[in-house]
Amino acid sequence: MGMVLGSFIREPLVVALNGELGSGKTVFVRGAAAGLGVTEMVTSPSFVLLKIYRGRLPVYHFDFYRLDEAAALEDLGFEEYLPGDGVAFVEWANNLPGLLPAERLDITIERFHDHGGEGRRLWLMPRGLESSWLVSRLIESVTWRVDGRLNMLPLDLSKEHRGRLGSNC
């Protein structure tokens, strides 16, 4: 899903990601970055707070897990990247809600278990015209198998990207 969404992003945007530890936020960003043309391996920025990748648009990957509202935000300089000239993916966005722009795409990833094993639910909340267009495009473009898995990946997914996405995508 991340890769499909990334392939549709056409202008600067903030994507706010929330979900418990291990829910798949970084895996989602890895897929979205591949959809944006990033060829290097996307990894969690937990300890460095921000990683920057080159794709069709610059990709700014934030992790606010260790931050809270008491952090000296003006000292961090994040506002120039939100969204800046690229796409900012913010993991643990709820930790610093005051830093996020009003126009963004909020995504909550929920892990669940059922008779088929472990799965994920994505809750998409568009906030603004661009994110509303993206969610509409995603819904129109994705088909599902009876067992709930994604039916097909975009045709332009190269072998290079498949290797970087890992087995969870």
C-alpha positions as CSV (number, residue, x, y, z in Angstrom):
1,M,0.0,0.0,0.0
2,G,2.8,2.4,0.8
3,M,4.4,1.8,-2.6
4,V,1.1,2.4,-4.4
5,L,0.5,5.6,-2.4
6,G,4.1,6.8,-3.1
7,S,3.7,6.3,-6.8
8,F,0.7,8.7,-6.8
9,I,2.3,11.5,-4.8
10,R,2.8,14.4,-7.1
11,E,3.6,17.4,-4.8
12,P,5.1,18.2,-1.4
13,L,3.1,16.6,1.4
14,V,3.3,15.6,5.1
15,V,2.2,12.0,5.9
16,A,1.7,11.6,9.7
17,L,2.1,8.0,10.8
18,N,0.9,6.5,14.0
19,G,0.6,3.0,15.4
20,E,2.1,0.9,18.2
21,L,5.6,-0.4,18.1
22,G,6.0,-3.0,15.4
23,S,2.9,-2.1,13.5
24,G,4.7,-1.4,10.3
25,K,5.3,2.3,10.1
26,T,8.8,2.0,8.7
27,V,7.8,-0.8,6.3
28,F,5.0,1.6,5.0
29,V,7.6,4.4,4.5
30,R,9.9,1.9,2.8
31,G,7.2,1.1,0.3
32,A,6.1,4.7,-0.2
33,A,9.7,5.7,-0.8
34,A,10.1,3.0,-3.4
35,G,7.0,4.4,-5.1
36,L,8.6,7.8,-5.1
37,G,11.7,6.4,-6.8
38,V,14.0,6.0,-3.9
39,T,16.5,3.2,-4.7
40,E,18.5,3.0,-1.4
41,M,17.3,1.0,1.6
42,V,15.0,3.0,3.9
43,T,15.7,2.4,7.6
44,S,14.2,3.7,10.8
45,P,15.5,7.1,11.8
46,S,14.8,6.4,15.5
47,F,18.2,7.6,16.8
48,V,19.0,10.3,14.3
49,L,15.4,11.7,14.1
50,L,15.6,12.5,10.3
51,K,16.9,10.7,7.3
52,I,16.7,12.2,3.8
53,Y,16.5,10.2,0.6
54,R,16.4,11.1,-3.1
55,G,13.5,10.2,-5.3
56,R,11.1,11.9,-7.7
57,L,10.6,14.3,-4.8
58,P,13.0,14.5,-1.8
59,V,11.8,12.1,1.0
60,Y,12.2,13.2,4.6
61,H,11.7,10.4,7.1
62,F,11.2,11.5,10.6
63,D,10.8,9.5,13.8
64,F,9.3,11.4,16.8
65,Y,9.3,8.4,19.1
66,R,11.8,9.9,21.5
67,L,10.4,13.5,21.3
68,D,7.5,15.2,23.1
69,E,6.0,18.7,23.1
70,A,8.7,19.9,25.6
71,A,11.4,19.4,22.9
72,A,12.9,22.6,21.7
73,L,11.3,22.4,18.3
74,E,12.8,25.6,16.9
75,D,16.3,24.2,17.7
76,L,15.6,21.1,15.7
77,G,14.8,23.0,12.5
78,F,12.2,20.5,11.3
79,E,9.8,23.1,10.0
80,E,11.7,23.6,6.8
81,Y,11.0,20.0,5.9
82,L,7.3,19.9,6.8
83,P,6.6,19.6,3.9
84,G,9.4,21.7,2.4
85,D,10.1,20.7,-1.2
86,G,9.4,17.0,-0.7
87,V,7.4,14.4,1.1
88,A,7.8,14.2,4.9
89,F,6.9,10.9,6.5
90,V,6.6,11.4,10.3
91,E,6.5,8.3,12.5
92,W,4.9,8.8,15.9
93,A,3.4,12.1,14.7
94,N,1.0,12.2,17.7
95,N,4.0,13.0,19.9
96,L,4.4,16.5,18.4
97,P,1.0,17.4,16.9
98,G,1.7,21.1,17.1
99,L,4.5,20.7,14.6
100,L,2.4,19.3,11.8
101,P,0.8,21.4,9.2
102,A,-3.0,21.5,9.0
103,E,-2.9,20.0,5.4
104,R,-1.5,16.5,5.6
105,L,-2.4,12.8,5.4
106,D,-2.9,11.0,8.7
107,I,-2.4,7.3,8.6
108,T,-2.8,5.0,11.6
109,I,-1.6,1.4,11.3
110,E,-3.3,-1.1,13.5
111,R,-2.0,-4.6,14.0
112,F,-4.5,-7.4,14.5
113,H,-4.7,-11.2,14.7
114,D,-7.5,-13.4,13.3
115,H,-7.9,-16.9,11.9
116,G,-5.6,-16.0,9.1
117,G,-2.8,-14.9,11.3
118,E,-1.4,-11.4,11.9
119,G,-2.5,-8.5,9.7
120,R,-2.7,-4.7,9.5
121,R,-5.5,-2.2,9.1
122,L,-4.8,1.2,7.7
123,W,-6.9,4.2,8.7
124,L,-6.5,7.0,6.2
125,M,-7.6,10.5,7.2
126,P,-7.0,13.1,4.5
127,R,-6.7,16.7,5.7
128,G,-6.7,18.9,2.6
129,L,-7.3,18.7,-1.2
130,E,-4.0,16.9,-2.1
131,S,-4.3,14.2,0.5
132,S,-8.0,13.7,-0.4
133,W,-7.1,13.3,-4.0
134,L,-4.4,10.8,-3.0
135,V,-6.7,8.7,-0.9
136,S,-9.4,8.7,-3.7
137,R,-6.8,7.6,-6.2
138,L,-5.5,4.8,-3.9
139,I,-9.0,3.5,-3.3
140,E,-9.8,3.5,-7.1
141,S,-6.5,1.8,-7.9
142,V,-6.2,-1.0,-5.4
143,T,-7.9,-4.3,-5.7
144,W,-7.9,-7.1,-3.1
145,R,-7.9,-10.8,-3.0
146,V,-10.6,-12.7,-1.2
147,D,-8.2,-13.4,1.7
148,G,-7.6,-9.6,2.1
149,R,-4.2,-9.4,0.5
150,L,-3.3,-6.8,-2.1
151,N,-4.1,-8.2,-5.5
152,M,-1.3,-6.7,-7.5
153,L,1.6,-4.3,-7.3
154,P,2.0,-1.5,-9.8
155,L,3.5,-2.7,-13.1
156,D,6.5,-0.4,-12.9
157,L,7.9,-2.0,-9.7
158,S,11.4,-3.0,-10.7
159,K,13.4,-6.0,-9.3
160,E,15.7,-3.5,-7.7
161,H,12.8,-2.0,-5.6
162,R,11.4,-5.4,-4.7
163,G,14.6,-6.4,-3.1
164,R,14.7,-3.2,-1.0
165,L,11.1,-3.5,0.1
166,G,11.8,-6.8,1.9
167,S,9.4,-9.7,2.4
168,N,6.8,-7.8,4.4
169,C,5.6,-5.7,1.5
